[in-house]
Amino acid sequence: MFDINNILRENIKNLTPYSSARDEFQGEASVYLDANENAFGSPLDQNYNRYPDPLQFEVKKRLSEIKGVPPRNIFLGNGSDEAIDILVRAFCNPGVDNVILVPPTYGMYEVSANINDIQIKKVPLTEEFQLNLEGIAEAVDPHTKIIFVCSPNNPTGNSMNREDVETLLANFSGIVVVDEAYINFSRQKTFIQELTEYANLVVLQTLSKAWGLAGLRVGMAFASEEIIEVMNKVKPPYNINDASQQLALKALENIDQVNSWIKETLVQRDKLVLELKDYDFVVDIYPSDANFILVKTTDPKGIYNFLVQQGIIVRDRSKVTLCEGCLRITVGTPEENNILLQALKNYK
């Protein structure tokens, strides 16, 4: 049974978070003399002399309307990476606790654990790139605090079997993080709908992929109110700058445009798969629920270097567990995809 107090670090339980000027006063006023800001403005056309909303209420309010989740169940981070790091720092005692990773998977889980001196237990996915539930169950011990699951998975592109993830949620007394960075491209429904069912569920999403805001660094975590409170307690006071908040709000008003890009991406993904199958050096193309494809080739390093010489950059994943021989190729615009396909016709 999940109980947040059983896995939360003692120093975090007792932590008094930094109280910023914008925490102590919320609302609108005409004269702000509380935060030691430059009252004269900034050198830019738009003033950024005032500190941003530390809890990003307007952005969360808009996300709440889109996602169907109350603002109190939303955390915004400087990219999803900040949410990952905060979860590790808040719930895992350095040198004592461990997390479980299921490679091949997103690399920042391991980096965050290593930075925080947290032991990593790796339970590789099956040959079908699915969860090895038996292996995970054997790896769990009393010091296992978090299991990270990426679905759709990076770099393989497939979604995890929903029933397997639910099995973890129902049987693990720590936190299960389901990273849905690519969920907008997937046929599967989001796990956000299960937040009321599982107190130990944290769902990560981002505005970097389908929303096209990678340069703004706005990541999202959806979880129970008590987990969100812990994350807000640990985060820096002004972790999302004002420009990112304002631009994110503007972008969130354009759902139709984003949905149009998603549809076009899926069309281009299917076209890319169809065309690449005819190339002699392509051994296999794995099914994808994301905006990229994992392609097994006869010569990943040679193909990668050849494409670099043509000014085309893909990702060599051939040294990653279970991805031997593989390149990860992001789905581009129709023009970019055609440039890639034409270049590969000249590869020998």
Order of alpha helices (4+ residues) and beta strands (2+ residues): alpha-alpha-alpha-alpha-beta-alpha-beta-alpha-beta-alpha-beta-alpha-beta-beta-beta-alpha-alpha-alpha-beta-beta-alpha-beta-beta-alpha
